[in-house]
Amino acid sequence: MSTRYVVLLRGINVGKAKRIAMADLRVMLTDLGYTDVKTLLNSGNAVVTGEDGDPDEHAGRIHAAIADRFAMDVRCLVLTGERLRAIVDGHPFVEIADNGSRMFAHILDAAPDPALLAEHDPVALDPERARLGDRVVYQWCPDGSMEAPPVATYAEKHLGVTVTARNWNTMTKLLDLLG
């Protein structure tokens, strides 16, 4: 059986470092055996069909292929379509977040250790505009992301997880690409 997955590459095509053309990413993913490969924007978002399996194992395969093909260490998070849908459905700020470019989902690669989370809750940095979900921190940034408290950086530093952020426009477009 096969599953639709969302591939999120962290930190590519931001500035001049870690540049990967989306056409090259599509070819690489196809060479790995994924089908119906579609990319979104130029920032490392893809939707693919692949064998049923652990999303973390798919992430590891893609990470290794990027290292081999492009000589870059690029963290990769892979979500099932079901998980992406759950993140979108869990949006806690629907009533106030009126600009998708200023609403963010900070996606964690693993569930944080409960003891670390109790000691270092990233939501405490922005209690009025951040909420913790299942392996995601939602953050509404009405004044833009540069003016908002850095919950993703804090989570990575204190919770020992990898975090990649996408704005709400991207999240909903990825959901649409899943079909």
N, C-alpha and C positions, 0 to 999 in steps of 0.2 A: 504494500500500500504506500501511498505517497501523501505528503502533507505540504501545505503552503506555509512558508516561513518568511519572516521579515528579517533582513540582514542590516544591522546598523554598525557602520565602521566609525570608530572614534578618532576625531582629529585629523581627518584628511581634507585636502584642498582648502585649508584655512591658511592664508598667507602663501608663502613660497615653498614651505616644507611639505613633505609627504603628499605629493601630487599623484593622483591616479585618475586617468580619464575614465569616465563611466563606460565608454565603449570597451576599453581594456578590462574593466571589472566584469562586464557582462560576458566577455569571452572567457575569462578565467573561471567564472562561476559555471559556465556551460561546460568547460573542459573538466570541471570537477564532477560533472554528471547531473547538475541541476538543470531543470527545464523551465520553460515559460518565465525566463529571467527578464525582469523589468527593473530599471533604475529610476530614481526620482531625484531631481535636482542634481547638483554636482558635489554633494557633500557626503557621499557614501551611504545611500539608502537604496536597498534593493528588495524586491519581492521575488521569491523563487519557489519552485516545487522540488521537493527532494524526498528521499526515503524517510519513512517514519523513523524517528529516533530522538535521542536526547538533543535538545537545542544546543547545549554546551559542547557536545561532541561535534556538531556541525560548525559551531563557532571556532573550535580548535582546528578543524580541517581548513577552514577559510583563512584563519590567522596564519597557519603554516604555509598555505599556498601564496598568500600575499608576501610573506617573507622570502619564499623561494623565487617568485616571479618578479617582484618589484624591489626586493632587498630593503624592505621596511618592516618595522615592528609596529603593527597597527592592531590595536585591540578591537575585537569584534564581538558584538552581542547578537544573538539570534533569538528571535521570539517566534512562537507559534502564532498563527493567525488568531487562535482563540485567546492567547495572552494579550495580543495587541488590542483585540476587541474588549477584553476585560479592563484594560488600562483606559481606553477611550470611554467606556461605559461608566467607569469609576470617577470621572471628572467631578471634583467637589465644588468647583467654582462656576458652574453653569450660569447661575443667576447674575454674576457680576463680571465675569471675564468676557468682555465684548470685543476683544481684539486678539485673534488667533496668533498673531506674531508676538504677543506679549504673555501668552499662557504657555507654560513649559511642563513637560514631563521629563524628569531626571530619572532615567531608567538604570536600575542597579543590576549588576550581573549575577548577584546572589543575594539571598536573604541575609540581612545583617544579624550578627550575633545579638541575642536579646540583651545580654549584660552590657555590651558596648553601646547598643542603642539606648538603653536606659541612662547610661552615663553621658552619651554624646548625641542627643537627639537633634538632627539637623533642622527640624521644624522650629526648634526654640530660637533659631536665628531670625525667623520671619513668621512668628506665630499667627499673625492675622492673615497671611497670604500663602502659607505653605501647609500641606497636609501629606501625611504618610499613607501610602497605599501598599499593596502587595508588590514588593521589589520596585517601587516607584515613589518618588517624591514629586508631588504636584506643586507648582509655584506660579502664582499670578503676579505678574510684574507690570503694573499699570504705567510705571514710569520708564519701562524698558529694562532689559536684563542687566545692563551695565550699572544701573542704579539700585538693583536688588541685592539683598544679602546673598553671599555665595554658598547656597546650600549644597550644591553638587561637590564643590571643592572640599567643603567641610566633611561631607559624607565619605568621600574617598580617603581623606586624611585620617579620620577618626574611626571609621567603621570597617576599613580594610576591604572595600569593594571597589570595583570599577564602575564608573557612572558615565553615561552619555546622555546628552540632553537633545530634545527635539521640541520645536515649538508646535503649537496645536494645529496650525495649518498643515504642517508636515505629517503629524500623526494621523489626521483625518484623510489626507491624500493617500498615505500608505494603506489605510484601511480600505479605501476605495479601490486601490490597485489589487488588493487580495481577491476582489471579485465576489 
